[in-house]
């Protein structure tokens, strides 16, 4: 099994260090590990290690076998690792597309990750216009009032969509749609055409055009968007803006093992689906 250097326990930061070393050790171990072995590896006492283990079990990061009373990593830690990996893969896969999109359209280009409570901005390149909205990396965008959020909401599973629409829908501007029925109708249109806008709905004077990014399972994992003032991105964007955006998102989806909008071209302004 892997070896870990010694650590002394104290309050605050040092306690966090011990917990992290426990997780690292268990993540590297090929089999469940007992308290004695963990205490020896960290150079600590069994009672101190047991207190940390109990907390980590309660939080779901590790689990204890009822038969051997040994410990191994839990589902929450596995999920956390997968989410981190997906974030890195998504940002890496979209880096070239992001720059090409920004250079071609001159607008701020953004890649975001779909999360439980909204859409998280992973990477952004500022546009060439002085009036473009600056989007901060790490920002959490709402599902109902942003183009990125609406795209995510349109392509997630129905149970998740229903839960979000039944929750509280904030109204950051007078143009924000807070009616669940109206949002459902718009989400159906987004699924049919493959893109979304949200003029004046999160910030007055600005709009975004967004489209989905899919992984190998066909699930939406992120969005690709361009953001600017409504002068440059209208409620019905130009054909060039839509084509470049959807084409870029499809390239990212393929890099992740997906196929983009199920291989279907986007519906352009003025063209209605049957």
C-alpha positions in Angstrom: 0.0 0.0 0.0 1.1 3.6 -0.5 3.1 5.4 2.2 2.4 8.8 3.6 4.7 11.1 5.4 4.0 11.9 9.0 1.7 14.7 10.1 0.9 16.2 13.5 -2.7 17.2 14.3 -3.7 20.6 15.5 -6.7 22.8 15.1 -7.9 24.4 11.9 -5.6 24.1 9.0 -3.7 21.1 10.4 -6.9 19.2 11.0 -7.8 19.7 7.3 -4.3 18.5 6.3 -4.8 15.3 8.2 -8.2 14.7 6.5 -6.8 15.4 3.1 -3.9 12.9 3.7 -6.4 10.3 4.8 -8.4 10.8 1.5 -5.2 10.6 -0.5 -4.1 7.4 1.2 -7.4 5.7 0.7 -7.6 6.8 -2.9 -4.3 5.2 -3.7 -4.9 2.0 -1.7 -5.9 -1.1 -3.6 -8.0 -2.5 -0.8 -9.8 -1.2 2.3 -7.5 0.0 5.1 -7.9 -0.3 8.9 -7.5 2.4 11.5 -4.2 1.0 12.8 -2.6 1.1 9.3 -3.8 4.6 8.7 -2.5 5.8 12.1 0.9 4.3 11.4 1.0 5.8 7.9 0.2 9.3 9.1 2.3 9.1 12.3 -0.8 9.8 14.5 -2.8 8.0 17.1 -5.7 5.7 16.4 -8.1 7.8 18.4 -7.3 11.0 16.4 -7.5 9.1 13.1 -10.8 7.6 14.1 -12.3 11.0 14.7 -11.4 12.1 11.2 -12.7 8.9 9.7 -16.0 9.2 11.4 -16.5 12.7 10.0 -15.5 11.6 6.5 -17.9 8.7 6.7 -20.7 11.0 7.8 -20.1 13.3 4.8 -20.0 10.4 2.4 -16.4 10.7 1.3 -15.4 7.3 2.6 -17.3 4.2 3.7 -16.6 1.5 6.3 -17.1 -2.2 5.7 -19.5 -3.8 8.1 -17.5 -7.0 8.0 -13.9 -5.9 8.3 -14.5 -2.4 9.8 -11.9 -1.2 7.3 -12.3 2.0 5.1 -12.3 2.8 1.5 -13.3 5.8 -0.7 -17.0 6.6 -1.0 -19.3 7.6 -3.8 -19.1 11.3 -3.0 -15.4 11.4 -3.4 -15.6 9.5 -6.7 -18.3 11.9 -7.9 -16.1 14.9 -6.9 -13.2 13.5 -8.8 -15.2 12.9 -11.9 -16.7 16.4 -11.8 -13.2 17.9 -11.5 -12.0 15.8 -14.5 -15.0 16.8 -16.6 -14.3 20.5 -15.8 -10.7 20.2 -16.9 -11.6 18.1 -20.0 -14.3 20.6 -21.1 -12.1 23.7 -20.7 -9.2 22.0 -22.4 -11.3 20.6 -25.3 -12.8 24.0 -25.9 -9.8 26.3 -25.6 -9.1 26.5 -29.4 -12.8 26.8 -30.3 -13.2 29.6 -27.8 -10.4 31.7 -29.3 -11.6 31.1 -32.9 -15.1 32.1 -32.0 -14.0 35.3 -30.2 -11.7 36.2 -33.1 -14.4 35.5 -35.8 -17.3 37.3 -34.1 -15.4 39.8 -32.0 -17.7 39.1 -29.0 -16.9 37.7 -25.6 -16.8 33.9 -25.8 -17.6 31.7 -22.8 -17.5 28.0 -22.0 -19.6 26.9 -19.0 -20.2 23.7 -17.0 -23.7 22.5 -16.1 -24.0 22.1 -12.3 -26.8 21.4 -9.8 -27.7 25.0 -9.1 -26.8 26.7 -12.3 -24.2 27.0 -15.1 -20.6 27.6 -13.9 -18.3 29.7 -16.2 -15.1 27.7 -16.8 -13.3 29.8 -19.4 -13.9 33.2 -21.1 -12.1 35.4 -23.6 -13.1 39.1 -23.7 -14.5 40.5 -26.9 -12.8 43.2 -29.0 -15.5 45.7 -28.3 -15.2 48.1 -25.4 -18.9 47.7 -24.6 -18.9 43.9 -24.3 -19.9 42.5 -20.9 -17.0 41.0 -19.0 -17.9 37.5 -17.7 -15.9 36.3 -14.7 -14.6 32.8 -14.6 -16.2 30.9 -11.7 -19.5 32.9 -12.0 -22.6 30.8 -11.4 -25.3 31.7 -14.0 -29.0 31.2 -13.3 -31.0 28.5 -15.2 -34.0 30.7 -16.1 -32.6 34.1 -16.8 -29.5 33.5 -18.9 -29.0 32.0 -22.4 -26.5 29.5 -21.0 -28.8 28.5 -18.2 -31.8 28.1 -20.6 -29.9 25.8 -22.9 -28.9 23.7 -20.0 -32.4 23.6 -18.7 -33.8 22.6 -22.1 -31.5 19.6 -22.5 -31.4 18.1 -18.9 -33.7 15.3 -17.9 -37.3 16.1 -17.2 -37.2 15.3 -13.5 -34.4 17.8 -13.0 -36.1 20.4 -15.2 -39.3 20.1 -13.2 -37.5 20.5 -9.9 -35.8 23.7 -11.1 -38.9 25.2 -12.5 -40.8 24.5 -9.3 -38.2 26.4 -7.3 -38.0 30.1 -6.7 -37.3 32.0 -10.0 -35.6 35.4 -9.2 -36.3 38.4 -11.4 -33.0 40.4 -11.9 -34.6 42.6 -14.5 -38.2 43.5 -15.6 -37.6 41.4 -18.8 -36.8 38.2 -16.9 -39.3 35.4 -17.4 -40.5 33.9 -14.1 -43.6 32.0 -15.3 -42.9 28.2 -15.4 -45.4 27.8 -18.2 -43.8 30.5 -20.4 -40.4 29.0 -19.7 -41.5 25.5 -20.6 -42.7 26.8 -23.9 -39.4 28.6 -24.6 -37.4 25.5 -23.6 -39.3 23.5 -26.1 -38.3 26.0 -28.8 -34.7 25.8 -27.7 -34.7 22.1 -28.0 -36.1 22.3 -31.5 -33.7 25.0 -32.8 -30.6 24.2 -30.7 -29.8 27.6 -29.3 -31.0 30.2 -26.8 -30.9 33.9 -26.2 -31.9 36.0 -23.1 -32.0 39.7 -24.2 -32.2 42.1 -21.1 -33.1 39.2 -18.9 -30.1 39.0 -16.6 -28.6 42.5 -17.3 -30.3 45.3 -19.1 -28.7 46.2 -22.4 -26.9 42.8 -22.9 -27.7 39.5 -24.5 -26.0 36.1 -25.0 -26.3 33.4 -27.6 -25.7 29.9 -26.2 -25.8 26.3 -27.5 -25.2 22.9 -25.7 -22.1 20.7 -25.4 -22.7 17.0 -25.0 -20.5 14.2 -23.8 -20.1 10.6 -25.0 -23.3 9.5 -23.2 -25.3 12.1 -25.0 -25.8 14.1 -21.8 -25.4 17.9 -21.8 -22.3 18.8 -19.8 -21.8 22.4 -20.7 -22.6 25.3 -23.0 -20.7 27.5 -25.5 -21.8 31.1 -25.7 -21.1 34.6 -27.0 -22.0 37.6 -24.9 -22.3 41.2 -25.9 -24.7 44.2 -25.9 -28.1 43.8 -27.6 -26.7 46.0 -30.3 -24.4 43.2 -31.5 -26.4 40.1 -30.4 -30.1 40.6 -31.2 -33.0 38.5 -29.8 -32.8 36.6 -33.1 -29.1 36.5 -33.8 -27.5 36.5 -37.2 -27.1 33.3 -39.2 -23.4 33.6 -39.0 -23.4 33.9 -35.2 -25.6 30.8 -34.9 -23.6 28.7 -37.4 -20.2 29.6 -35.9 -21.4 29.0 -32.4 -23.2 25.6 -33.1 -20.3 24.5 -35.2 -17.8 25.3 -32.4 -19.9 23.5 -29.8 -20.2 20.4 -32.0 -16.4 20.3 -32.3 -16.1 20.4 -28.5 -18.8 17.7 -28.2 -16.9 15.5 -30.6 -13.7 16.0 -28.7 -15.5 14.7 -25.6 -16.8 11.7 -27.6 -20.3 13.2 -28.3 -22.0 14.1 -31.5 -23.3 17.6 -30.9 -26.9 18.4 -31.6 -27.6 14.7 -32.4 -26.0 15.5 -35.8 -28.8 17.9 -36.7 -28.2 21.4 -38.0 -29.6 24.4 -36.0 -32.8 26.1 -36.9 -31.9 29.6 -38.2 -34.0 32.8 -37.7 -37.0 32.9 -39.9 -37.1 29.1 -40.3 -39.7 27.3 -38.2 -39.8 23.6 -37.3 -42.8 21.6 -38.3 
